[in-house]
């Protein structure tokens, strides 16, 4: 679908949803239907795109469903995942007979539609009456129009699940601001942390607000032992709900894997200025594509309108806190600004409700038709701006093709080499998943030794900076795979020298190793007409040598 038709289709869908809401007064239904339709319109870019990193989760899920445990390599307990609940869900679907890859795609899409309903509900609670319902509709439609949201709705990772659980926790927190006696949001935030441990950042913000809200109620009710005990009991109940869910999980994972944080944290996160600068660049890219400066409308709404101040301030703190966390960890290397996806429903709910609060104030002068017309134009313009093609889109077709070729490479290995073969790969997604072979992850996401090496981080893409070539060669894998796509012909030593590893230090360093070229030889196989799978085979790995061919000359 061409970009102008995408914009026209999305704007037409938004117009229909708005008309449906005005006629039927069913704003929530219009929000869900409209957001689902706009998500489907993104299909020309995002359907059938599965992130290579998603295959890491798929491998853990399949091993769990098959009885091997939450492991990447059977018998090796390394926590190379950060999405426990997502993997558990996929493992259950696989156990029931569903395809893991298709499950990841369609479960993500379904949860994304649920998240649109959640964005509607949150926005509608920040502004009273009809303006709140209109804000909810706008939030859901803007969310669906966001390329980051659409891409990671269907790419196979946990962003939609975390977004839904965060919305549930936020809605419970908003309810508890009015009726604080049964604080269930603590348990909800614990489930969010099981979906992805970064949610502890959002849980910490919520805990701070809980304590602040208790202090305000204590002062309002008057000092005394009874109000103090009542507020203390509420905080204890909130913490107990969180602990009842999270502590048993944390104890299990610590005893199982032996580290405070997942292995991926050690592989990706350092503490240098380069990392923080990369994080600021990541935030700047988000601002350029999705106008994060619009968040400035929230403090103005707090000061100048009748927006519900407690809920709006809470949402603002959650979104800003998450952005600060993303800067701290240095952003992410995956397509389309993935790390912002989980908070996008809150982001658009806050912007839409702040705008609605201003519109409600302006409408008091009786020129309601003018205000409503300006509102529709503003939402339409923001949808068109959000939908515009970004730099992140141009690489997606190429990335989708590359992942497809890695699937072919993995399936060829599965069908043509002994199942005792050990491979070393960059990257460690689709090839290990499809091959089902014992695998050394040369980037360290699934390798404890490489992840814990002390190296300077921040100058290369996140998650692609750690390496240990000597360690990999000491493991004596049968095959080392340094190319992550099919080539037009067999590669010789000269081709590898010209390749030079791109921007990944693990490749660059490995190609410099004399042991690589003394112990391994370039081999290739034509997996389909004109498309060659190039690999480096250990010179004494006879079974693999027999199934491949040396390059000419």
C-alpha positions in Angstrom: 0.0 0.0 0.0 1.4 3.4 -1.0 1.8 6.0 1.8 -0.9 8.4 0.6 -3.4 5.6 0.5 -2.4 4.5 4.0 -3.0 8.0 5.3 -6.3 8.3 3.5 -7.4 4.9 4.7 -6.4 5.7 8.3 -8.1 9.1 8.3 -11.2 7.6 6.7 -11.3 4.9 9.4 -10.9 7.5 12.1 -13.7 9.6 10.6 -16.0 6.5 10.5 -15.1 5.7 14.1 -15.8 9.3 15.2 -19.2 9.3 13.3 -20.1 5.9 14.8 -19.3 7.2 18.3 -21.3 10.3 17.9 -24.4 8.5 16.5 -24.4 5.5 18.8 -22.7 7.1 21.8 -20.6 3.9 22.0 -17.2 5.6 22.1 -15.4 2.6 23.6 -16.7 0.2 20.8 -15.7 2.8 18.2 -12.2 3.1 19.7 -11.6 -0.7 19.6 -13.0 -1.2 16.1 -11.2 1.9 14.7 -7.9 1.0 16.2 -8.1 -2.6 15.0 -8.8 -1.4 11.5 -6.0 1.1 11.5 -3.6 -1.6 12.8 -4.6 -3.8 9.9 -3.8 -0.9 7.5 -0.2 -1.1 8.6 0.0 -4.6 7.1 2.0 -3.5 4.1 4.9 -2.8 6.3 4.5 -4.9 9.4 2.5 -8.1 8.7 4.7 -11.2 8.4 7.6 -9.4 10.1 8.9 -11.3 13.0 11.9 -9.9 14.8 14.9 -12.1 14.9 15.1 -11.6 18.7 11.6 -13.1 19.0 13.0 -16.4 18.0 15.1 -16.4 21.2 11.9 -16.3 23.2 10.4 -19.0 20.8 13.3 -21.3 21.5 12.9 -20.9 25.3 9.1 -21.5 24.9 9.5 -24.6 22.8 12.1 -26.1 25.1 9.9 -25.4 28.1 6.9 -27.0 26.4 9.0 -30.0 25.4 10.1 -30.6 29.0 13.6 -29.3 28.8 13.0 -26.4 31.1 13.4 -22.6 30.6 16.7 -23.0 28.7 18.1 -22.0 25.4 20.5 -24.9 25.1 19.3 -28.0 26.8 21.1 -28.5 30.1 22.5 -25.0 30.2 20.6 -22.7 32.6 21.2 -19.1 31.3 18.5 -16.5 31.5 18.7 -15.1 28.0 15.2 -13.8 28.0 13.4 -10.9 29.8 9.7 -11.9 29.2 8.8 -14.7 31.5 5.0 -14.5 31.2 5.2 -14.1 27.4 7.3 -17.3 27.1 5.0 -19.1 29.5 2.0 -18.1 27.3 3.7 -19.2 24.1 4.8 -22.5 25.7 1.2 -23.2 26.7 0.0 -22.5 23.2 2.7 -24.7 21.8 1.8 -27.4 24.2 -1.8 -27.2 23.0 -0.6 -27.7 19.4 -0.3 -24.1 18.1 2.6 -22.9 16.0 4.9 -20.8 18.2 5.7 -18.2 15.5 2.1 -17.7 14.5 1.0 -17.6 18.2 3.5 -14.8 18.9 2.1 -12.7 15.9 -1.6 -13.1 16.6 -1.5 -13.1 20.3 0.4 -9.8 20.0 -2.1 -8.4 17.6 -5.0 -9.3 19.9 -3.4 -7.8 23.0 -2.7 -4.6 21.0 -6.5 -4.2 20.4 -7.1 -4.8 24.1 -4.5 -2.1 24.8 -6.4 0.3 22.6 -9.4 -0.3 24.9 -7.2 0.3 27.9 -5.9 3.6 26.4 -9.5 4.7 25.9 -10.4 3.8 29.5 -7.4 5.6 31.0 -8.0 8.8 28.9 -11.7 8.8 29.7 -10.9 8.8 33.4 -8.8 11.9 33.3 -11.5 14.2 32.0 -15.2 14.3 33.0 -18.1 13.5 30.6 -18.1 13.8 26.8 -14.7 15.4 26.5 -13.2 12.3 28.3 -14.9 9.9 26.0 -13.6 11.9 23.0 -10.2 11.9 24.5 -10.3 8.1 24.9 -11.3 7.7 21.2 -8.5 9.9 20.1 -6.0 8.1 22.3 -7.0 4.7 20.8 -6.8 5.9 17.2 -3.5 7.7 17.7 -2.0 4.6 19.3 -3.0 2.4 16.3 -1.6 5.0 13.9 1.8 4.8 15.6 4.4 2.9 13.6 6.3 1.7 16.7 3.1 0.3 18.2 2.0 -1.4 14.9 5.4 -2.9 14.3 5.8 -4.4 17.8 2.2 -5.5 18.0 3.0 -8.3 15.5 6.8 -8.8 15.7 6.6 -11.6 18.2 7.9 -10.0 21.4 6.2 -9.0 24.7 5.5 -5.3 24.2 1.7 -5.7 23.8 1.5 -8.0 26.9 3.5 -5.6 29.1 1.4 -2.7 27.8 -1.9 -4.4 28.7 -0.7 -5.4 32.2 0.6 -1.9 32.8 -2.8 -0.5 31.7 -4.6 -2.8 34.1 -2.3 -1.7 36.9 -2.8 2.0 36.1 -6.6 1.6 36.0 -6.5 -0.1 39.3 -4.4 2.6 40.7 -6.8 5.3 39.4 -9.7 3.5 41.1 -7.7 3.2 44.3 -7.2 7.0 44.3 -10.9 7.3 44.9 -11.5 4.1 46.8 -8.2 3.1 48.5 -9.4 0.3 50.8 -8.5 -2.7 48.5 -5.2 -1.8 46.8 -4.9 -4.5 44.2 -2.6 -2.5 41.9 0.5 -3.8 43.7 -0.2 -7.4 42.5 -1.0 -6.1 39.0 2.4 -4.3 38.8 4.1 -7.6 39.9 2.5 -9.4 37.0 3.8 -6.6 34.7 7.3 -7.2 36.1 6.9 -10.9 35.3 6.1 -9.9 31.7 9.3 -7.8 31.6 11.5 -6.8 34.6 11.8 -3.2 33.4 8.3 -2.8 34.6 9.8 -2.5 38.1 10.6 1.1 37.1 6.9 1.8 36.6 6.1 -0.1 39.8 8.6 2.0 41.7 6.9 5.2 40.5 3.5 3.8 41.5 4.8 2.9 45.0 6.1 6.4 45.4 2.6 7.8 44.4 1.0 5.3 46.8 3.1 6.6 49.7 2.4 10.2 48.7 -1.3 9.7 48.4 -1.4 8.0 51.8 0.5 11.0 53.3 -2.1 13.4 51.8 -5.0 11.4 53.1 -3.4 11.2 56.5 -3.0 15.0 56.7 -6.6 15.5 55.4 -8.1 13.1 57.9 -6.3 14.7 60.7 -3.3 13.4 62.7 -3.9 10.6 65.0 -3.2 6.9 65.6 -6.3 5.6 63.7 -5.6 7.4 60.4 -2.0 6.5 60.6 -2.7 2.8 61.2 -5.3 2.9 58.4 -2.9 4.3 55.8 -0.1 2.1 57.0 -2.3 -0.9 56.5 -3.2 0.2 53.0 0.5 0.5 52.1 1.3 -2.9 53.6 -1.5 -4.5 51.6 -0.2 -2.9 48.4 3.3 -4.2 49.1 2.0 -7.6 50.2 0.1 -7.9 46.9 3.2 -7.1 45.0 5.4 -9.4 47.1 3.0 -12.4 46.9 3.4 -12.5 43.2 6.9 -11.2 42.6 8.9 -12.7 45.5 8.3 -16.4 44.7 9.1 -15.8 41.1 12.3 -13.9 42.0 13.5 -16.5 44.4 12.9 -19.2 41.8 14.8 -17.3 39.0 17.7 -16.4 41.4 18.1 -20.0 42.5 17.8 -21.2 38.9 20.1 -18.8 37.2 22.2 -17.3 40.0 22.1 -13.6 39.1 20.1 -10.6 40.3 19.4 -9.5 36.7 18.7 -11.4 33.5 21.8 -12.3 31.4 20.7 -9.8 28.8 21.1 -7.0 31.2 24.8 -7.8 31.7 25.2 -8.2 27.9 23.6 -4.8 27.1 24.0 -2.3 29.9 27.1 -0.6 31.2 27.6 2.7 33.0 29.6 4.9 30.6 28.8 8.3 29.1 28.7 6.8 25.6 25.7 4.7 26.7 23.8 7.7 28.0 24.5 9.7 24.9 23.2 6.8 22.8 20.1 6.8 25.0 19.6 10.5 24.5 19.9 10.0 20.7 17.3 7.3 21.0 14.9 9.6 22.9 15.6 12.3 20.3 14.6 10.0 17.5 11.4 9.2 19.3 10.7 12.9 19.7 11.4 13.5 16.0 9.0 10.8 14.9 6.2 11.1 17.4 6.5 14.6 18.8 7.3 13.8 22.4 7.3 17.6 23.1 3.5 17.3 23.1 3.9 16.0 26.7 4.4 19.6 27.6 0.7 20.1 27.3 0.1 17.9 30.3 1.7 20.3 32.9 -0.2 23.2 31.3 -3.4 21.2 31.5 -2.7 20.5 35.2 -2.2 24.2 35.8 -5.0 25.7 33.6 -7.8 23.2 33.2 -10.1 21.0 35.2 -8.3 17.8 34.2 -8.1 15.3 37.2 -4.8 16.4 38.6 -3.9 13.3 40.6 -4.4 10.8 37.7 -2.8 13.1 35.1 0.3 13.7 37.3 0.6 10.0 37.9 0.5 9.2 34.2 3.0 11.9 33.5 5.4 10.5 36.1 5.1 7.0 34.6 5.8 8.1 31.1 8.7 10.5 32.0 10.1 7.9 34.4 10.1 5.3 31.6 11.8 7.7 29.2 14.6 8.4 31.8 15.1 4.6 32.2 15.4 4.2 28.4 18.0 6.9 28.3 19.9 5.2 31.2 20.1 1.8 29.4 21.2 3.4 26.2 18.1 2.7 24.1 17.8 -0.4 21.9 19.1 -1.7 18.6 15.9 -3.2 17.3 13.8 -1.6 14.6 11.2 1.2 15.2 12.1 2.4 18.7 10.9 -0.8 20.4 11.6 0.3 24.0 8.9 3.0 23.9 6.2 0.6 22.8 5.0 -0.6 26.2 4.2 3.0 27.4 2.6 4.3 24.2 -1.0 3.7 25.4 -0.2 5.8 28.5 1.6 8.4 26.3 -1.3 8.9 23.9 -3.9 8.7 26.7 -2.1 11.6 28.5 -1.7 13.7 25.4 -5.3 13.2 24.3 -6.9 13.9 27.7 -4.7 17.0 28.2 -5.9 18.3 24.9 -9.5 17.4 25.7 -9.3 19.3 28.9 -8.2 22.5 27.1 -11.0 22.0 24.5 -13.6 21.6 27.2 -12.5 24.9 28.7 -12.6 26.7 25.3 -16.0 25.2 24.5 -17.5 27.2 27.4 -17.8 30.3 25.2 -20.6 28.6 23.2 -18.8 28.4 19.9 -18.8 24.7 20.3 -18.9 23.9 16.5 -15.7 25.8 16.0 -14.0 24.0 18.9 -15.1 20.6 17.7 -14.0 21.4 14.1 -10.6 22.4 15.3 -10.4 19.3 17.5 -11.2 17.0 14.6 -8.6 18.7 12.4 -5.9 18.5 15.2 -6.5 14.8 15.7 -6.5 14.2 11.9 -3.3 16.1 11.5 -1.6 14.2 14.4 -2.7 10.9 12.9 -1.2 11.9 9.5 2.0 13.0 11.2 2.2 9.8 13.2 1.6 7.7 10.1 4.3 9.3 8.0 7.1 7.2 6.7 10.1 7.3 9.1 13.7 6.3 8.6 12.9 3.2 10.7 10.5 1.9 8.0 12.9 1.8 5.1 15.0 -1.0 6.6 12.0 -3.2 7.6 11.5 -4.9 4.2 15.2 -5.7 4.1 15.1 -6.9 7.7 12.0 -9.0 7.0 13.9 -10.6 4.1 17.0 -11.2 6.2 15.0 -13.0 8.9 13.3 -15.1 6.3 16.7 -16.1 5.0 17.9 -17.0 8.5 14.9 -19.2 8.8 16.0 -21.0 5.6 19.6 -21.3 6.9 18.4 -22.8 10.2 16.1 -25.3 8.4 18.9 -26.4 6.1 21.1 -27.1 9.2 18.2 -29.0 10.8 17.8 -31.2 7.7 21.4 -31.7 6.7 23.8 -31.9 9.6 23.9 -34.3 12.5 21.8 -33.2 15.5 25.0 -33.4 17.6 26.5 -30.5 15.6 27.4 -27.4 17.6 27.2 -24.0 15.9 28.3 -20.4 16.8 26.2 -17.6 15.4 25.6 -13.9 15.0 22.7 -13.1 15.5 21.2 -15.9 17.7 17.5 -15.8 16.7 16.0 -17.6 13.8 19.0 -19.8 12.9 19.2 -21.5 16.4 15.5 -21.8 16.6 15.0 -23.5 13.3 18.1 -25.6 13.4 17.4 -26.9 17.0 21.2 -27.4 17.4 23.4 -26.6 20.4 24.4 -23.0 19.8 27.0 -20.5 21.1 25.6 -17.0 21.1 28.6 -14.9 20.1 27.0 -11.7 21.3 26.4 -13.1 24.8 22.7 -12.6 25.2 22.4 -16.4 25.9 26.0 -16.9 27.1 26.9 -16.2 30.6 30.7 -15.8 30.1 30.4 -13.3 27.2 27.7 -11.3 28.9 29.7 -10.8 32.0 32.9 -9.6 30.3 33.9 -6.1 31.3 33.9 -4.1 28.1 33.2 -0.5 27.3 29.7 -0.1 26.0 27.8 2.6 24.1 29.7 3.0 20.8 27.9 0.3 18.9 24.3 -0.9 18.8 22.9 -2.1 22.1 23.2 -5.8 22.6 25.8 -6.1 19.8 29.0 -5.0 21.7 30.3 -7.9 23.8 32.4 -10.7 22.5 35.1 -13.2 23.3 36.6 -14.8 20.2 39.2 -16.9 22.1 36.4 -18.3 24.3 34.3 -19.2 21.3 37.2 -20.9 19.5 38.1 -22.8 22.7 34.5 -24.3 22.6 35.5 -25.8 19.2 32.0 -25.4 17.5 31.6 -27.5 14.4 30.3 -24.4 12.4 30.8 -20.7 12.9 28.2 -18.5 11.1 29.3 -14.9 10.6 26.9 -13.9 7.8 23.3 -13.4 8.7 21.9 -13.5 5.2 22.1 -15.6 2.0 24.7 -14.5 -0.5 24.9 -14.6 -4.3 27.7 -17.1 -4.3 30.2 -19.1 -2.2 32.6 -16.9 -0.1 36.3 -17.3 0.0 38.7 -15.9 2.6 39.0 -12.8 0.5 35.2 -12.3 0.6 35.3 -12.5 4.4 38.1 -10.0 4.6 36.1 -7.6 2.4 33.0 -8.2 4.6 35.0 -7.1 7.7 32.3 -7.6 10.2 30.2 -4.5 9.7 29.6 -2.6 13.0 29.5 -5.7 15.2 32.8 -6.1 17.3 32.3 -9.8 17.7 32.5 -10.3 13.9 35.4 -7.8 13.5 37.4 -9.5 16.2 36.7 -13.0 15.1 37.8 -12.3 11.5 41.2 -11.2 12.9 41.8 -14.5 14.7 44.6 -16.6 13.2 43.0 -19.6 14.9 39.8 -19.1 12.9 41.6 -19.5 9.6 43.9 -22.3 10.8 41.1 -24.4 12.4 38.2 -23.5 10.0 37.7 -23.4 6.3 35.1 -21.5 4.2 32.3 -23.7 3.0 29.0 -23.0 1.2 25.8 -24.6 0.1 23.2 -23.4 -2.4 19.9 -23.6 -0.5 17.9 -22.3 -3.5 18.7 -21.0 -7.0 21.4 -18.4 -6.8 21.3 -18.1 -3.0 24.2 -19.5 -1.0 24.5 -20.2 2.7 28.1 -19.4 3.7 29.6 -20.9 6.8 33.0 -21.7 8.4 33.4 -25.4 9.1 36.0 -26.9 11.5 38.5 -28.8 9.4 38.0 -32.0 11.2 34.1 -31.9 11.2 33.8 -34.5 8.5 30.1 -34.9 8.6 29.5 -31.2 7.9 32.3 -31.0 5.4 30.6 -33.8 3.4 27.4 -31.8 3.0 29.0 -28.5 1.9 31.4 -27.4 -0.8 34.5 -25.3 -0.8 34.4 -22.0 -2.7 36.1 -22.0 -6.2 39.8 -21.5 -6.2 
